[in-house]
Amino acid sequence: MNPEKIREARKQKGITQEKLSEMLGVKRSVISKYETGLITPSIHQMEKIASALDVPLSQLLSQNEQVGAAYLEYFSPDTNEGRSR
């Protein structure tokens, strides 16, 4: 996960930490900690963040969106690839 990507996407959408926290049902301080890397959101929470910010999850997972997309494909429940390794 790339904490800076959450902040960038949030600011690009014009959403405050307070508003995002309300959308996700968490405290504003949690959003701040996500954005600074003090805590790492679960993959489920990352999905909720991506949905709230209307961005692909892969954009939030990596510096490079292609790497994030490859990560998601590798661990997708729709494929057993990666699980057998």
N, C-alpha and C positions, 0 to 999 in steps of 0.2 A: 504494500500500500504506500502511496505517496501522499503524505499529509498536505503538502502544498497544493496538490491538485484539488482537494476539497475546497480550500480557501479560494483558489482561482475560480472554480466553477460557481461557487456561491456568490462571489463578488460580481462575476460576469452576469449573473441572473439578477443582481440588485437585491439580493436577499440578505438580511442581517443574521448574525448568529442567533439572536433571540427568535426570529421568525423560523429559521431552520430547526431550532430546538423544539419549538411548538409543533412543527410539522412531523417531527420524529418522536415526540413524546419524551424528550430528555431535557435535562437542565442546560442552560446556555453554557455553563462551565464545561460540560461534556464536549460540546462542539468545539470550544476553544482548545481543549486537550487533544481532540482528534486532529485539529488543524496544526497544532504544534508538535504532534507526534508523541505527546506524553502518554497517551493511551491509544491502543489500536482497536478500531471497531471490528466486530465480528463480520464475517462475510454477509450474513443476513442483514446486519445494520448497514453495511456498505451498499447493498442492493437498495435499501430504503433511501439512503442518501442520494444515490445515483438517480433513483426515480423522482425524488423531491426536486433535484436540481435539473432534471430532464437531460441527463448526459449518459452515455454508455458507461457501464460499470468498468469496462477496460480502461477508460480514460482516467479513472481514479486510482487504479491499481499500479500504475507504472509511469515512469518518466516517458516511456515510449509506448504509445497506445497499442502498437502491434504486439509488444511483449505482453501487455495486459490481456489482450485478446487471446494470445496463445495460451496464457495461464488459464483463462476461463475455459477454453476448449479442452485443455489437458485434464482439468478437474471437473468437467461437466458430468452431471449424473446421466446424461444421455449417451455417454460413451464409457466403455470400460478401459479405454486406453489410459495409461498412467496408473490405473489401479492395480494392474497385473505386474507392474515393474517392481 
